[in-house]
């Protein structure tokens, strides 16, 4: 949205995106999607030649006038599939043994107030599951983390089970963050991340889902969830 506002002044922009679905929803004028972990927008640190490739690919989009454009950077940076924020969650946090579905219910009013105050804008919606049905979505994630099947009968047609887990987790994280913004508008990002991963049962659940994905050999999907 900021990129579109800047372009209205006559300055062309390029965005590097780490989450393709967010770029598809927001539609910046020119976007390069990169398949790297959060914190590695240009690939691994201390690798100037590779980072220059990413920058060149991004700046090359400035020649595109038929916008919006969403291009894909196809090279893999071989970044380690680490669990970023989730790996820092504290095991002794007080609320991690609670019920994440109950947390959803408790936060719903704050989330809906956030949406009302922002004219309907929200990052929730990638999974296609209405937020009023998130308790059922939580039960699905719990079942998967416990070793059951990854299939969800309300998933959009054509979406693979592992990809749906990613979209569902992104929706739940966005729901929690926007609700928390409504509760604590002065909190900084690091405080929000620490709260989610260290103090909520939902953070614990998503970390468990990511761990099971990693055990199945889906390391890239795992870090996509737990970041």
C-alpha positions, -999 to +999 in steps of 0.1 A: +000+000+000+029+023+008+044+015-026+012+024-044+012+058-025+048+065-035+041+056-071+012+082-072+039+109-067+057+097-098+084+075-082+086+039-093+089+012-066+100-024-062+091-046-033+109-078-021+083-101-006+089-132+016+053-143+016+038-147-019+002-147-007+005-114+010+019-098-021-010-113-041-035-098-018-019-063-013-008-061-050+022-037-048+031-023-083+063-044-087+072-073-064+099-099-064+090-129-043+120-147-028+119-182-014+141-174+017+134-175+055+123-144+073+153-122+080+171-133+048+154-111+022+185-111+000+197-147+008+224-157+032+246-131+049+282-125+038+274-136+002+276-104-018+275-120-053+243-138-045+227-108-029+236-087-059+217-112-081+186-107-059+190-069-061+195-070-098+164-092-103+144-067-082+156-036-098+150-052-132+113-049-125+115-011-128+112-015-165+077-030-161+050-006-167+020-030-169+015-033-131+010-050-107+038-074-115+047-104-092+079-121-103+096-151-087+133-154-078+140-190-087+174-196-072+176-212-037+200-194-013+205-227+006+196-209+038+193-234+067+157-244+075+156-231+110+126-224+132+131-187+138+108-171+164+094-204+175+128-217+184+132-189+209+099-196+227+103-202+264+092-236+276+082-223+310+058-196+298+026-196+318+000-198+291+015-224+268-004-253+283-038-236+277-063-243+249-055-222+218-092-225+207-102-207+239-076-181+232-092-175+198-126-170+214-111-146+240-094-125+214-122-125+188-137-092+201-104-075+199-097-088+164-132-077+152-126-043+167-093-041+148-110-049+115-138-023+122-113+004+130-093-003+098-122-003+074-122-041+069-085-044+062-069-075+076-042-100+068-065-129+078-081-148+050-054-168+032-068-202+043-103-195+031-117-204+065-138-176+082-124-165+115-156-175+132-147-211+123-111-209+137-119-231+167-124-260+142-092-250+124-073-252+157-086-287+163-073-297+129-038-283+137-039-301+170-048-334+154-020-330+129+006-322+156-006-353+174+002-375+144-031-376+126-038-369+089-032-334+075-064-333+054-090-307+063-124-311+048-130-273+046-098-265+028-102-247-005-103-271-035-069-279-050-048-267-020-024-294-009-026-304+028+009-292+037+003-258+020-030-255+037-013-259+071+009-230+061-020-208+051-040-218+082-010-210+105-005-176+088-042-168+093-041-177+130-009-157+136-024-127+118-056-130+139-035-131+171-013-102+161-041-079+150-061-087+181-030-079+202-025-046+183-061-037+193-053-046+229-018-031+231-014-005+203+019+007+217+037-026+217+067-030+194+071-059+170+096-077+192+072-075+221+044-089+199+066-118+187+078-126+222+042-126+235+029-149+207+057-174+208+064-174+245+031-168+262+003-182+241-009-218+236-013-209+199+024-202+195+032-236+211+007-253+188+021-238+156+057-247+168+045-283+173+030-284+138+062-271+124+082-297+143+061-325+129+065-311+094+103-311+099+102-347+111+084-356+079+111-340+058+091-308+050+118-285+065+109-255+042+073-257+052+083-260+088+103-227+089+074-211+069+051-218+099+073-211+128+087-177+120 
